[in-house]
């Protein structure tokens, strides 16, 4: 049974789910990035999924009544822990966060404003900066912003980066994550299962930093590709969408071929790791990342620092206009 160690009893607007499993040093920055949100009406549900690397101990000095820390000493997997967080959530909105990424200070504010002004939207993502293990900017992920664009080719993928999600808690409770989950694609399974009866959207502004491993793990990528294709094939067979099933299988073969080529080139040191869907970051985007990292590295735990005015005063109204 999961037991809450600490937490506030008030009802927040946003519940943030962060399952933890051997996240190492980046975990501290991930948690601090939530504490420094300009939107402060949230609760952070930290669930330790049986970590053994001591990373949880590194955040034991971060004391905030909005944090609910849960631990039962077992490893149940990401999807199972997310379902626990969904059931425990008290906020009207439910947000995702991983233990090695960074949320920009205005992320929650912009997402909450958008969801309030667009009641038809169930799930909302944001733009993301790809960063290295050393927190260096690698480029910006280009994601579509409208539901029709996001779900235009489900046989290829549904593009909404998982750790950037914020949605309505009632939507998550209607769907939940599938358990047992498909290997590293529980988010894709959920999107594929729900997109025809839901409404997704994405904010184009970069409000998130997504950490990329320096070494490409070909075996892990292969397992993920196979798992995703199985999820797609089951869905398309069930809905008698046979042409989409064929296209999904063709995409699988193409992606595996590209993964293998990139792995060989990286092994021969002929190319650095290639990131699909990533464009070069502008000077302003790199500067914004450096400001966020600077606050996280020089922060004092006892209070939340005032975030730089250039980040704290962003106008998100332009993002709220329906196209």
C-alpha distance (Angstrom), angle and dihedral (degrees) to the residues before:
residue distance angle dihedral
X1 . . .
X2 3.80 . .
X3 3.78 112.7 .
X4 3.80 125.1 -160.0
X5 3.81 111.8 -130.2
X6 3.79 98.0 -173.1
X7 3.77 141.4 -6.5
X8 3.78 149.2 130.0
X9 3.81 120.8 -90.7
X10 3.82 97.5 -145.9
X11 3.81 120.4 103.8
X12 3.82 111.5 -107.3
X13 3.80 129.0 -157.4
X14 3.82 93.8 -128.6
X15 3.80 131.1 35.9
X16 3.80 112.9 -158.9
X17 3.81 118.6 -157.5
X18 3.80 118.2 -153.7
X19 3.82 115.7 169.9
X20 3.81 111.0 -164.1
X21 3.78 127.5 -149.8
X22 3.83 120.4 158.4
X23 3.80 93.5 -41.3
X24 3.80 93.5 158.2
X25 3.81 123.7 -162.4
X26 3.84 96.8 -15.9
X27 3.82 89.5 67.1
X28 3.79 91.8 79.5
X29 3.80 93.6 54.6
X30 3.80 90.7 45.6
X31 3.82 92.5 55.4
X32 3.80 93.7 42.7
X33 3.80 90.6 51.3
X34 3.81 87.7 61.8
X35 3.80 92.7 48.4
X36 3.81 90.0 53.9
X37 3.80 96.7 54.8
X38 3.80 113.4 132.1
X39 3.82 85.9 -139.0
X40 3.80 102.2 68.8
X41 3.81 105.1 179.4
X42 3.82 98.4 99.0
X43 3.77 143.9 106.1
X44 3.80 122.2 -141.1
X45 3.80 114.9 -144.0
X46 3.81 106.4 -158.9
X47 3.81 112.1 -171.1
X48 3.79 118.0 -174.0
X49 3.81 107.9 -147.4
X50 3.81 95.3 -159.9
X51 3.81 100.1 -64.5
X52 3.80 116.5 -169.5
X53 3.83 101.6 -179.0
X54 3.81 97.8 80.7
X55 3.81 92.4 -117.6
X56 3.81 92.0 129.0
X57 3.81 90.0 59.6
X58 3.82 89.2 56.3
X59 3.82 90.5 66.5
X60 3.81 97.3 43.0
X61 3.82 90.5 105.5
X62 3.81 92.8 58.7
X63 3.78 101.2 98.8
X64 3.78 118.6 -177.9
X65 3.82 125.9 145.0
X66 3.81 89.7 -136.9
X67 3.82 90.9 66.4
X68 3.80 118.3 91.5
X69 3.79 110.2 -167.3
X70 3.79 117.8 -163.9
X71 3.79 130.2 -175.1
X72 3.79 134.9 165.8
X73 3.81 100.7 166.8
X74 3.81 96.4 -115.3
X75 3.80 135.5 106.4
X76 3.81 110.6 -127.9
X77 3.79 100.4 156.6
X78 3.79 136.2 -107.1
X79 3.80 98.5 -76.7
X80 3.81 94.5 48.5
X81 3.81 91.1 50.4
X82 3.79 91.8 48.5
X83 3.80 89.6 52.9
X84 3.79 89.1 52.2
X85 3.79 89.8 51.6
X86 3.82 90.8 49.0
X87 3.80 90.5 53.5
X88 3.82 91.6 47.0
X89 3.81 95.8 45.5
X90 3.80 116.6 117.7
X91 3.79 98.7 -179.6
X92 3.78 126.3 93.5
X93 3.79 88.5 -128.2
X94 3.81 125.4 51.7
X95 3.81 120.1 -153.6
X96 3.79 132.7 -170.1
X97 3.76 127.8 -136.9
X98 3.80 132.5 168.3
X99 3.78 124.4 -142.7
X100 3.79 96.4 -118.2
X101 3.82 102.0 43.1
X102 3.81 134.2 80.7
X103 3.80 130.2 -126.3
X104 3.80 114.9 -150.7
X105 3.84 113.9 -124.2
X106 3.81 95.2 -105.6
X107 3.81 97.3 45.5
X108 3.82 98.0 101.1
X109 3.80 93.9 39.8
X110 3.78 93.4 54.2
X111 3.80 93.9 43.8
X112 3.81 94.5 47.8
X113 3.81 91.5 48.0
X114 3.79 91.4 49.9
X115 3.81 94.5 47.5
X116 3.81 91.2 48.5
X117 3.80 91.2 51.4
X118 3.83 94.1 42.7
X119 3.83 106.8 47.2
X120 3.80 90.5 170.2
X121 3.84 91.8 66.0
X122 3.81 115.9 92.3
X123 3.79 100.9 -179.9
X124 3.81 131.8 25.3
X125 3.79 132.2 -170.6
X126 3.82 131.5 -175.1
X127 3.78 137.5 -142.2
X128 3.79 115.6 -85.0
X129 3.78 139.3 -152.4
X130 3.80 115.8 -141.2
X131 3.81 110.1 -133.5
X132 3.80 132.8 -175.2
X133 3.78 126.4 -120.6
X134 3.83 85.4 -93.2
X135 3.84 90.3 53.3
X136 3.80 94.8 -109.0
X137 3.81 117.7 150.1
X138 3.83 111.8 -104.4
X139 3.80 99.9 172.9
X140 3.78 144.2 -69.3
X141 3.79 126.4 -76.4
X142 3.78 112.9 -127.9
X143 3.81 110.4 -143.7
X144 3.82 128.5 171.9
X145 3.80 117.6 -112.4
X146 3.81 105.6 -150.1
X147 3.80 128.1 70.1
X148 3.80 94.0 -121.7
X149 3.80 91.0 53.6
X150 3.80 94.8 43.0
X151 3.82 92.0 51.8
X152 3.81 98.7 32.3
X153 3.82 94.8 114.6
X154 3.82 111.7 20.9
X155 3.82 89.3 171.3
X156 3.81 86.4 65.9
X157 3.81 99.3 37.9
X158 3.78 142.6 -72.5
X159 3.78 105.3 -108.7
X160 3.79 111.7 -139.8
X161 3.81 114.2 118.2
X162 3.80 107.8 -125.6
X163 3.84 103.0 -137.8
X164 3.83 90.6 50.8
X165 3.79 94.6 59.1
X166 3.77 124.2 123.8
X167 3.77 118.9 170.6
X168 3.74 144.5 149.0
X169 3.79 112.1 -65.5
X170 3.80 90.8 -136.9
X171 3.84 88.6 58.9
X172 3.80 92.1 53.8
X173 3.80 90.6 47.8
X174 3.79 91.1 51.8
X175 3.78 92.3 53.5
X176 3.83 111.2 20.0
X177 3.81 121.3 178.9
X178 3.80 119.8 -70.6
X179 3.82 113.7 -104.8
X180 2.95 123.6 -130.0
X181 3.79 85.1 39.4
X182 3.78 127.4 -145.2
X183 3.80 111.9 -105.6
X184 3.83 108.7 -75.1
X185 3.80 94.1 -30.3
X186 3.79 105.6 85.9
X187 3.81 87.8 125.7
X188 3.81 93.9 54.3
X189 3.80 90.8 49.0
X190 3.81 90.6 52.4
X191 3.81 93.1 47.8
X192 3.79 92.9 46.9
X193 3.79 92.1 48.0
X194 3.81 94.7 48.9
X195 3.82 109.7 29.0
X196 3.81 96.3 93.7
X197 3.80 92.4 58.1
X198 3.82 97.7 33.8
X199 3.79 140.9 63.5
X200 3.82 121.4 -126.6
X201 3.80 130.6 -173.2
X202 3.79 140.0 173.2
X203 3.79 134.1 -149.2
X204 3.81 110.1 -133.8
X205 3.80 94.0 -149.2
X206 3.81 115.8 101.7
X207 3.81 105.1 -112.8
X208 3.79 101.5 148.2
X209 3.81 140.5 56.5
X210 3.82 115.0 -144.4
X211 3.80 115.5 -161.0
X212 3.81 118.5 -134.5
X213 3.80 124.5 -160.5
X214 3.79 113.3 -119.0
X215 3.79 95.5 -134.5
X216 3.78 120.5 59.2
X217 3.82 110.6 -127.6
X218 3.79 103.1 -150.0
X219 3.81 94.9 -176.2
X220 3.80 91.6 51.9
X221 3.80 91.3 47.0
X222 3.81 90.7 49.2
X223 3.81 92.3 51.8
X224 3.80 90.9 48.2
X225 3.82 92.5 49.5
X226 3.81 91.5 50.8
X227 3.80 92.6 46.5
X228 3.81 92.3 50.3
X229 3.79 92.3 48.3
X230 3.81 90.3 51.8
X231 3.81 90.3 51.8
X232 3.79 90.6 49.5
X233 3.80 94.3 46.2
X234 3.81 92.7 51.2
X235 3.79 90.4 49.3
X236 3.81 95.5 47.4
X237 3.81 93.4 44.3
X238 3.79 91.0 50.3
X239 3.81 90.1 51.1
X240 3.83 94.0 39.7
X241 3.78 91.8 -120.7
X242 3.78 95.2 146.6
X243 3.80 98.3 163.8
X244 3.82 89.9 54.1
X245 3.81 88.1 50.4
X246 3.82 90.5 54.8
X247 3.80 91.6 47.9
X248 3.82 91.2 49.4
X249 3.82 90.4 53.9
X250 3.80 91.3 48.2
X251 3.81 89.7 50.4
X252 3.79 89.2 51.8
X253 3.81 92.8 55.3
X254 3.81 92.0 45.0
X255 3.79 93.9 49.7
X256 3.80 93.6 47.0
X257 3.81 89.9 50.7
X258 3.81 91.7 50.8
X259 3.82 91.7 45.3
X260 3.80 90.0 52.6
X261 3.80 93.2 48.3
X262 3.81 91.8 48.8
X263 3.81 91.7 46.9
X264 3.83 91.3 52.0
X265 3.81 92.9 46.7
X266 3.78 90.7 48.5
X267 3.80 90.9 48.4
X268 3.80 90.1 51.7
X269 3.82 88.7 46.8
X270 3.80 90.6 -122.5
X271 3.81 93.8 124.2
X272 3.77 139.4 18.9
X273 3.77 116.2 -123.6
X274 3.81 110.3 -63.1
X275 3.80 116.4 -134.8
X276 3.78 115.4 -156.5
X277 3.79 118.3 -141.2
X278 3.81 93.0 16.5
X279 3.80 123.2 124.6
X280 3.82 126.5 -168.8
X281 3.80 114.2 -81.6
X282 3.79 118.4 -116.7
X283 3.79 122.6 -123.7
X284 3.82 90.3 -104.9
X285 3.81 91.9 51.3
X286 3.80 91.6 49.8
X287 3.79 90.1 47.7
X288 3.82 91.8 50.9
X289 3.82 90.1 52.2
X290 3.81 91.8 49.7
X291 3.81 90.8 51.4
X292 3.80 91.6 51.5
X293 3.82 92.3 47.1
X294 3.79 91.3 47.3
X295 3.80 91.7 56.0
X296 3.79 91.8 47.6
X297 3.80 94.4 49.2
X298 3.80 96.7 45.5
X299 3.80 97.8 37.8
X300 3.79 128.1 127.6
X301 3.80 114.9 -135.2
X302 3.80 96.8 -144.3
X303 3.79 93.9 70.9
X304 3.76 140.6 13.9
X305 3.78 112.0 -103.9
X306 3.76 120.9 -126.9
X307 3.79 104.4 -103.3
X308 3.80 119.0 -125.7
X309 3.80 110.6 -81.5
X310 3.79 92.1 -122.3
X311 3.80 89.0 63.5
X312 3.79 99.9 32.2
X313 3.78 96.3 54.2
X314 3.78 102.4 48.2
X315 3.78 115.0 144.8
X316 3.78 109.0 -132.3
X317 3.81 94.9 176.9
X318 3.80 92.0 100.5
X319 3.78 89.0 60.1
X320 3.80 93.2 55.6
X321 3.77 98.5 63.8
X322 3.79 113.3 108.5
X323 3.77 112.7 -123.6
